[in-house]
Amino acid sequence: MKLGIYGGSFNPPHLGHLHAAIAAAQYLKLDRLLLIPAGIPPHKELAEDTPAAVHRAAMTGFTAEQAALESGIPVKVSRMEIERAGKSYTADTLHTLREEYPGAELWLLMGTDMFLTFQDWYKPEEIVSCAGLCAFRRSEKDTAELFDGQRRFLNERFPGAHIVTMALPNLVEISSTQLRTALSTGGVEDYLAPQVYGYILREHLYGTALDLKHLTIGQLRPIALSYLKAKRVRHVLGVEEEAIRLAERYGADVHQARIAALLHDCTKKLELDDQLALCERYHVALDDDERIEVKLLHAKTGAAVAREVFGADEAVCDAICWHTTGRADMTTLEKVIYLADYIEPNRDFDGVDALRRATYESLDKGMELGLRMSIEDLTARGRPIHHNTREAYDFLKGI
């Protein structure tokens, strides 16, 4: 197995880190990649506004998920350096990984500054005995000649070392230091993955201070995405897109539809215990089915988060609350969100085209078909059908 190791302060991780991780994984044909946030970097002091390690790990986690999606290999975050006492020496990390992954071929990934000063690191000879070095040029000034000269020097200094250098196809000409300085004044979204940027805003990191209950759609969108697993981002953006179309067609409030669409899955990734904890915190009443079914719970807890954290009005919260089961006598906005979730452009299942056609004939035709499809699917899989779904279907049928 080829295992890549990419360490750094990740303070914050930006698109340069993401592109480097993906490009190196493809260049080296890695089987797996670890991103390792440093606890105490040995080569520099962490900036005064550095967030707690838990935040740096969370932001790095978003980068890992996106890198995994784009590279097609497992990419995980290791907290070993954050949890280890003292300075985060790479030599110590590699010795630990040698024990954890016996027989693996290790490759240490690094940018320009680290590569050009590698000979000054702590125990560099032990590092090259444990792993190969892969250095990437991260800006236009990092010339091939500069890298070639350093590679020759290191090969002479450390005979037997395995060293490769590469140019990144997508250069991001900004540093984490520059990002930290600019974050409080805005205008850096283009250098950060949306989930990372949203996490910074919702946790008020690096001097950001948005009032989460008074956000524009542009501010809400990355924050909403920061609640999601990377693979769900396209879905939520698709729901927003579809909700706009349906709201405009059927006379629902477009602004409310966008808020509900962006937040409808904000608690989707939480496990059952965390869902139930949110219900207790926000005094969410549950029936017996909802207490054991995460898919049902996320609609209730999502509505609670929309209300309590983002100050969403009751029409929006109700649309989120009923987007999974439906209910009898739904409002237009509730139908819009239910169906936008069902037929957004990324959906691809048997019957979705027929459901789209029915929805654009009338909301009620779409709701009737969508509810019937849900009931048939749940029945075929031996899953319980929530009473609200049956009542919603019966109401539309006039039963």
HELIX and SHEET records of a PDB file:
HELIX    1   1 LEU A   15  LEU A   28  1                                  14    
HELIX    2   2 ALA A   53  SER A   71  1                                  19    
HELIX    3   3 MET A   80  GLU A   83  1                                   4    
HELIX    4   4 THR A   90  GLU A  100  1                                  11    
HELIX    5   5 THR A  112  LEU A  116  1                                   5    
HELIX    6   6 PHE A  118  ASP A  120  5                                   3    
HELIX    7   7 PRO A  124  CYS A  130  1                                   7    
HELIX    8   8 ALA A  144  ARG A  157  1                                  14    
HELIX    9   9 SER A  176  LEU A  183  1                                   8    
HELIX   10  10 GLU A  189  TYR A  191  5                                   3    
HELIX   11  11 PRO A  194  ARG A  202  1                                   9    
HELIX   12  12 ILE A  217  LEU A  225  1                                   9    
HELIX   13  13 ALA A  230  ARG A  232  5                                   3    
HELIX   14  14 VAL A  233  TYR A  250  1                                  18    
HELIX   15  15 VAL A  254  LEU A  263  1                                  10    
HELIX   16  16 LEU A  272  TYR A  282  1                                  11    
HELIX   17  17 VAL A  294  GLU A  308  1                                  15    
HELIX   18  18 GLU A  314  CYS A  321  1                                   8    
HELIX   19  19 THR A  332  ILE A  343  1                                  12    
HELIX   20  20 VAL A  352  GLU A  361  1                                  10    
HELIX   21  21 LEU A  363  ALA A  380  1                                  18    
HELIX   22  22 HIS A  387  LYS A  397  1                                  11    
SHEET    1   A 6 VAL A  75  VAL A  77  0                                        
SHEET    2   A 6 ARG A  32  PRO A  37  1                                        
SHEET    3   A 6 LYS A   2  GLY A   8  1                                        
SHEET    4   A 6 GLU A 105  MET A 110  1                                        
SHEET    5   A 6 GLY A 132  ARG A 137  1                                        
SHEET    6   A 6 ILE A 163  ALA A 167  1                                        
END                                                                             
